[in-house]
Amino acid sequence: MSATPKRELGEIVAPYGRKIRLDEVAYDSGLTLLRLTIREGSRFTILEIDAATASEWGARMRDWAEAAPGHINKIE
């Protein structure tokens, strides 16, 4: 499966020097995935997920964040 050039969606600077980059990747087959690249120092973790997984993951992360002690609504 070969991919066409990715579309950058943004980057999040996380605690402890971590960075999370989000890119949309469209494959020649028509499949489009969200690529998450998590950088921790010199280590990289790359996940590609579909829209349904991204939606469920996002909802669960939002639920956790809203219930976390000291929650500050920082969504722009």
Rosetta constraint file for C-alpha pairs under 8 A:
AtomPair CA 1 CA 27 HARMONIC 6.73 0.50
AtomPair CA 1 CA 28 HARMONIC 7.13 0.50
AtomPair CA 1 CA 29 HARMONIC 7.36 0.50
AtomPair CA 2 CA 27 HARMONIC 5.83 0.50
AtomPair CA 2 CA 28 HARMONIC 6.15 0.50
AtomPair CA 3 CA 25 HARMONIC 6.63 0.50
AtomPair CA 3 CA 26 HARMONIC 5.86 0.50
AtomPair CA 3 CA 27 HARMONIC 4.17 0.50
AtomPair CA 3 CA 28 HARMONIC 6.05 0.50
AtomPair CA 4 CA 25 HARMONIC 6.92 0.50
AtomPair CA 4 CA 26 HARMONIC 5.76 0.50
AtomPair CA 4 CA 27 HARMONIC 5.77 0.50
AtomPair CA 4 CA 28 HARMONIC 6.73 0.50
AtomPair CA 5 CA 25 HARMONIC 6.95 0.50
AtomPair CA 5 CA 26 HARMONIC 7.52 0.50
AtomPair CA 6 CA 23 HARMONIC 6.12 0.50
AtomPair CA 6 CA 24 HARMONIC 5.55 0.50
AtomPair CA 6 CA 25 HARMONIC 4.66 0.50
AtomPair CA 6 CA 26 HARMONIC 6.87 0.50
AtomPair CA 7 CA 23 HARMONIC 5.45 0.50
AtomPair CA 7 CA 24 HARMONIC 5.04 0.50
AtomPair CA 7 CA 25 HARMONIC 6.59 0.50
AtomPair CA 8 CA 22 HARMONIC 6.43 0.50
AtomPair CA 8 CA 23 HARMONIC 4.49 0.50
AtomPair CA 8 CA 24 HARMONIC 6.47 0.50
AtomPair CA 9 CA 21 HARMONIC 7.74 0.50
AtomPair CA 9 CA 22 HARMONIC 5.30 0.50
AtomPair CA 9 CA 23 HARMONIC 5.13 0.50
AtomPair CA 9 CA 24 HARMONIC 6.84 0.50
AtomPair CA 10 CA 21 HARMONIC 5.95 0.50
AtomPair CA 10 CA 22 HARMONIC 5.43 0.50
AtomPair CA 10 CA 23 HARMONIC 7.17 0.50
AtomPair CA 11 CA 19 HARMONIC 6.87 0.50
AtomPair CA 11 CA 20 HARMONIC 5.52 0.50
AtomPair CA 11 CA 21 HARMONIC 4.28 0.50
AtomPair CA 11 CA 22 HARMONIC 6.12 0.50
AtomPair CA 12 CA 19 HARMONIC 5.72 0.50
AtomPair CA 12 CA 20 HARMONIC 5.01 0.50
AtomPair CA 12 CA 21 HARMONIC 6.37 0.50
AtomPair CA 13 CA 17 HARMONIC 7.37 0.50
AtomPair CA 13 CA 18 HARMONIC 6.20 0.50
AtomPair CA 13 CA 19 HARMONIC 4.69 0.50
AtomPair CA 13 CA 20 HARMONIC 6.48 0.50
AtomPair CA 14 CA 18 HARMONIC 5.03 0.50
AtomPair CA 14 CA 19 HARMONIC 5.64 0.50
AtomPair CA 14 CA 20 HARMONIC 7.19 0.50
AtomPair CA 17 CA 40 HARMONIC 6.74 0.50
AtomPair CA 17 CA 41 HARMONIC 7.02 0.50
AtomPair CA 18 CA 38 HARMONIC 7.07 0.50
AtomPair CA 18 CA 39 HARMONIC 5.53 0.50
AtomPair CA 18 CA 40 HARMONIC 4.85 0.50
AtomPair CA 18 CA 41 HARMONIC 6.99 0.50
AtomPair CA 19 CA 38 HARMONIC 5.82 0.50
AtomPair CA 19 CA 39 HARMONIC 5.16 0.50
AtomPair CA 19 CA 40 HARMONIC 6.94 0.50
AtomPair CA 20 CA 36 HARMONIC 6.71 0.50
AtomPair CA 20 CA 37 HARMONIC 5.64 0.50
AtomPair CA 20 CA 38 HARMONIC 4.55 0.50
AtomPair CA 20 CA 39 HARMONIC 6.37 0.50
AtomPair CA 21 CA 35 HARMONIC 7.99 0.50
AtomPair CA 21 CA 36 HARMONIC 5.72 0.50
AtomPair CA 21 CA 37 HARMONIC 5.07 0.50
AtomPair CA 21 CA 38 HARMONIC 6.50 0.50
AtomPair CA 22 CA 34 HARMONIC 6.83 0.50
AtomPair CA 22 CA 35 HARMONIC 5.77 0.50
AtomPair CA 22 CA 36 HARMONIC 4.88 0.50
AtomPair CA 22 CA 37 HARMONIC 6.58 0.50
AtomPair CA 23 CA 34 HARMONIC 5.85 0.50
AtomPair CA 23 CA 35 HARMONIC 5.12 0.50
AtomPair CA 23 CA 36 HARMONIC 6.67 0.50
AtomPair CA 24 CA 32 HARMONIC 6.94 0.50
AtomPair CA 24 CA 33 HARMONIC 5.88 0.50
AtomPair CA 24 CA 34 HARMONIC 4.77 0.50
AtomPair CA 24 CA 35 HARMONIC 6.06 0.50
AtomPair CA 25 CA 32 HARMONIC 5.61 0.50
AtomPair CA 25 CA 33 HARMONIC 5.34 0.50
AtomPair CA 25 CA 34 HARMONIC 6.25 0.50
AtomPair CA 25 CA 35 HARMONIC 6.62 0.50
AtomPair CA 26 CA 30 HARMONIC 6.53 0.50
AtomPair CA 26 CA 31 HARMONIC 5.85 0.50
AtomPair CA 26 CA 32 HARMONIC 4.26 0.50
AtomPair CA 26 CA 33 HARMONIC 6.49 0.50
AtomPair CA 27 CA 31 HARMONIC 5.29 0.50
AtomPair CA 27 CA 32 HARMONIC 6.17 0.50
AtomPair CA 32 CA 50 HARMONIC 7.19 0.50
AtomPair CA 33 CA 48 HARMONIC 5.92 0.50
AtomPair CA 33 CA 49 HARMONIC 5.48 0.50
AtomPair CA 33 CA 50 HARMONIC 4.94 0.50
AtomPair CA 33 CA 51 HARMONIC 6.92 0.50
AtomPair CA 34 CA 48 HARMONIC 5.42 0.50
AtomPair CA 34 CA 49 HARMONIC 5.29 0.50
AtomPair CA 34 CA 50 HARMONIC 6.24 0.50
AtomPair CA 34 CA 51 HARMONIC 7.28 0.50
AtomPair CA 34 CA 54 HARMONIC 7.55 0.50
AtomPair CA 35 CA 46 HARMONIC 6.85 0.50
AtomPair CA 35 CA 47 HARMONIC 5.61 0.50
AtomPair CA 35 CA 48 HARMONIC 4.31 0.50
AtomPair CA 35 CA 49 HARMONIC 6.55 0.50
AtomPair CA 36 CA 45 HARMONIC 7.97 0.50
AtomPair CA 36 CA 46 HARMONIC 5.64 0.50
AtomPair CA 36 CA 47 HARMONIC 5.16 0.50
AtomPair CA 36 CA 48 HARMONIC 6.28 0.50
AtomPair CA 37 CA 44 HARMONIC 6.67 0.50
AtomPair CA 37 CA 45 HARMONIC 5.74 0.50
AtomPair CA 37 CA 46 HARMONIC 4.52 0.50
AtomPair CA 37 CA 47 HARMONIC 6.59 0.50
AtomPair CA 38 CA 44 HARMONIC 5.61 0.50
AtomPair CA 38 CA 45 HARMONIC 5.08 0.50
AtomPair CA 38 CA 46 HARMONIC 6.37 0.50
AtomPair CA 39 CA 43 HARMONIC 5.81 0.50
AtomPair CA 39 CA 44 HARMONIC 4.65 0.50
AtomPair CA 39 CA 45 HARMONIC 6.60 0.50
AtomPair CA 40 CA 44 HARMONIC 6.35 0.50
AtomPair CA 49 CA 53 HARMONIC 6.09 0.50
AtomPair CA 49 CA 54 HARMONIC 6.36 0.50
AtomPair CA 50 CA 54 HARMONIC 6.19 0.50
AtomPair CA 51 CA 55 HARMONIC 6.04 0.50
AtomPair CA 52 CA 56 HARMONIC 6.31 0.50
AtomPair CA 53 CA 57 HARMONIC 5.96 0.50
AtomPair CA 54 CA 58 HARMONIC 5.87 0.50
AtomPair CA 55 CA 59 HARMONIC 6.19 0.50
AtomPair CA 56 CA 60 HARMONIC 6.24 0.50
AtomPair CA 57 CA 61 HARMONIC 6.10 0.50
AtomPair CA 58 CA 62 HARMONIC 6.08 0.50
AtomPair CA 59 CA 63 HARMONIC 6.14 0.50
AtomPair CA 60 CA 64 HARMONIC 6.20 0.50
AtomPair CA 61 CA 65 HARMONIC 6.07 0.50
AtomPair CA 62 CA 66 HARMONIC 6.02 0.50
AtomPair CA 63 CA 67 HARMONIC 6.32 0.50
AtomPair CA 64 CA 68 HARMONIC 6.02 0.50
AtomPair CA 65 CA 71 HARMONIC 6.46 0.50
AtomPair CA 66 CA 71 HARMONIC 5.92 0.50
AtomPair CA 66 CA 72 HARMONIC 7.95 0.50
AtomPair CA 66 CA 73 HARMONIC 7.73 0.50
AtomPair CA 67 CA 71 HARMONIC 7.00 0.50
